[in-house]
Amino acid sequence: MLSVIGNSQDFHLSQYDAAALNANPGMTGVFKGEYRIHGHYRNQWLAVATKPFTTGLISFDANKGKWGYGAQIANFRAGTGGYNVISFMPSAAYKFVFGQQRFSFISVGAQVGVFQKSINSSSLTFANQYVKTNGGEFNTALSTNENFGNNGIFNLDVNAGAMYYYAKPTSMINPFGGVSFYHLNNPSESFLGETNKLKIRTEGILGARVAITPTISIMPKVFFQFQEKATELTYAAQGQFYLSNYDLFLLGGLTYRNKDAAIIEFGAKYGNFIGRMSYDINTSSLNDVSRGRGGSEFSLTYIFSTPNPNPVPTCPRL
C-alpha cells in the first residue's frame, strides 16, 4: 500500500482554558484565591480505536501576589503499540500591573521540566510476521526484523508564555489574550536512534467576558495553535448564569474546532469547586466511520481562598 498524504492528530483538550498551566505558563497563579488544584481527563476515539487516546492531567499552583508558582503532571496514552508520554513541568509566572486604575495585568511565565516517551514494540506486528495459516494471521513468534534503538526517551522540555487580562470586577467587558511557545529547546525524540527534533508549537487565545446583566454573561473566545504544517483553530462561546439564592454558577457553551468537531459543554461552580464536562461530535471525514462519536472530557478545579471578612459588593464573576 502507498500513502501519499497522511493526516494525524496530536493530543489536545477541548476544555483548554480549564487546564490553565497546560494552556499557558503565564497563567500560573492567575486566579482569585491562594491555591488551586486541577484534575483533567479526556478519552478520545473509543468508537474507532481498540486502544483509544487518553489524556490525564493533575496540576497545582499558588497565587503569591505578583508571583505564581506551580507544577503539572500529565500522562498521554494511545494505540495498541502502547505509546505513552509522562511529563512533569514546574512553572513560575510574574504579574505586571499597569493603567491608572491598575486593573490591567500582563503575566509572564515559564515552564522547565522533563518528559518520558515510550512504546511497547512487542505488541506491534509487521508484514514479515504475516502467515497464510487459518486464512491469514500474524505469527508473533517470528522475528520482526525491526531494530528499535530505544523503547524509551527521556528529555528536557522548555515552555514560555504571556497572558494579558483586564480584571476590573464591575466592568461590563473584561478582555483577555495570550500567546505561548512550547519545546523552545527543540528536544530530540526518536525510537530508532535517529536525529528528530521536536519543533516549536505556538498557541494563542483571544476573548472577553461580557456582562449582559448582573447575573448573565457570555464569553466569546478564539483559540489557535500550530506546529510545522499542523494547525488547529477553534471558535467558542460560553454562557454563565448566576443563581444568587444558591451561590451557584451554571455554565454552558458551544465550540467548533475547524474541520474536526463540534463540542458541547456543561458545568457549574459551587463554593470553591468548578466542574465541567464536554463531548466532541466528530465532523471530519472520519465521521463515515465514527458516526459522530469523538471524545468525552471531564475537569474539576478546587480553589482554596480565605474568606474576606469585609467583602465589597460587586457583580459576580466566575
Secondary structure in CASP SS format (residue, H / E / C, confidence):
PFRMAT SS
TARGET T0000
AUTHOR 0000-0000-0000
METHOD secondary structure of the structure
MODEL  1
M C 1.00
L C 1.00
S C 1.00
V C 1.00
I C 1.00
G C 1.00
N C 1.00
S C 1.00
Q C 1.00
D C 1.00
F C 1.00
H C 1.00
L C 1.00
S C 1.00
Q C 1.00
Y C 1.00
D C 1.00
A C 1.00
A C 1.00
A H 1.00
L H 1.00
N H 1.00
A H 1.00
N C 1.00
P H 1.00
G H 1.00
M H 1.00
T C 1.00
G C 1.00
V C 1.00
F C 1.00
K C 1.00
G C 1.00
E C 1.00
Y E 1.00
R E 1.00
I E 1.00
H E 1.00
G E 1.00
H E 1.00
Y E 1.00
R E 1.00
N E 1.00
Q E 1.00
W C 1.00
L C 1.00
A C 1.00
V C 1.00
A C 1.00
T C 1.00
K C 1.00
P C 1.00
F E 1.00
T E 1.00
T E 1.00
G E 1.00
L E 1.00
I E 1.00
S E 1.00
F E 1.00
D E 1.00
A E 1.00
N E 1.00
K E 1.00
G C 1.00
K C 1.00
W E 1.00
G E 1.00
Y E 1.00
G E 1.00
A E 1.00
Q E 1.00
I E 1.00
A E 1.00
N E 1.00
F E 1.00
R E 1.00
A E 1.00
G C 1.00
T C 1.00
G C 1.00
G C 1.00
Y E 1.00
N E 1.00
V E 1.00
I E 1.00
S E 1.00
F E 1.00
M E 1.00
P E 1.00
S E 1.00
A E 1.00
A E 1.00
Y E 1.00
K E 1.00
F E 1.00
V E 1.00
F E 1.00
G C 1.00
Q C 1.00
Q C 1.00
R C 1.00
F C 1.00
S E 1.00
F E 1.00
I E 1.00
S E 1.00
V E 1.00
G E 1.00
A E 1.00
Q E 1.00
V E 1.00
G E 1.00
V E 1.00
F E 1.00
Q E 1.00
K E 1.00
S E 1.00
I C 1.00
N C 1.00
S H 1.00
S H 1.00
S H 1.00
L C 1.00
T C 1.00
F C 1.00
A H 1.00
N H 1.00
Q H 1.00
Y E 1.00
V E 1.00
K C 1.00
T H 1.00
N H 1.00
G H 1.00
G C 1.00
E E 1.00
F E 1.00
N C 1.00
T C 1.00
A C 1.00
L C 1.00
S C 1.00
T C 1.00
N C 1.00
E C 1.00
N C 1.00
F C 1.00
G C 1.00
N C 1.00
N C 1.00
G E 1.00
I E 1.00
F E 1.00
N E 1.00
L E 1.00
D E 1.00
V E 1.00
N E 1.00
A E 1.00
G E 1.00
A E 1.00
M E 1.00
Y E 1.00
Y E 1.00
Y E 1.00
A C 1.00
K C 1.00
P C 1.00
T C 1.00
S C 1.00
M C 1.00
I E 1.00
N E 1.00
P E 1.00
F E 1.00
G E 1.00
G E 1.00
V E 1.00
S E 1.00
F E 1.00
Y E 1.00
H C 1.00
L C 1.00
N C 1.00
N C 1.00
P C 1.00
S E 1.00
E C 1.00
S C 1.00
F C 1.00
L C 1.00
G C 1.00
E C 1.00
T C 1.00
N C 1.00
K E 1.00
L C 1.00
K C 1.00
I C 1.00
R E 1.00
T E 1.00
E E 1.00
G E 1.00
I E 1.00
L E 1.00
G E 1.00
A E 1.00
R E 1.00
V E 1.00
A E 1.00
I C 1.00
T C 1.00
P C 1.00
T C 1.00
I E 1.00
S E 1.00
I E 1.00
M E 1.00
P E 1.00
K E 1.00
V E 1.00
F E 1.00
F E 1.00
Q E 1.00
F E 1.00
Q E 1.00
E C 1.00
K C 1.00
A E 1.00
T E 1.00
E E 1.00
L E 1.00
T E 1.00
Y E 1.00
A E 1.00
A E 1.00
Q E 1.00
G E 1.00
Q E 1.00
F E 1.00
Y E 1.00
L E 1.00
S C 1.00
N C 1.00
Y C 1.00
D C 1.00
L E 1.00
F E 1.00
L E 1.00
L E 1.00
G E 1.00
G E 1.00
L E 1.00
T E 1.00
Y E 1.00
R E 1.00
N C 1.00
K C 1.00
D C 1.00
A E 1.00
A E 1.00
I E 1.00
I E 1.00
E E 1.00
F E 1.00
G E 1.00
A E 1.00
K E 1.00
Y E 1.00
G C 1.00
N C 1.00
F E 1.00
I E 1.00
G E 1.00
R E 1.00
M E 1.00
S E 1.00
Y E 1.00
D E 1.00
I E 1.00
N E 1.00
T C 1.00
S C 1.00
S C 1.00
L C 1.00
N H 1.00
D H 1.00
V H 1.00
S H 1.00
R C 1.00
G C 1.00
R E 1.00
G E 1.00
G E 1.00
S E 1.00
E E 1.00
F E 1.00
S E 1.00
L E 1.00
T E 1.00
Y E 1.00
I E 1.00
F E 1.00
S C 1.00
T C 1.00
P C 1.00
N C 1.00
P C 1.00
N C 1.00
P C 1.00
V C 1.00
P C 1.00
T C 1.00
C C 1.00
P C 1.00
R C 1.00
L C 1.00
END
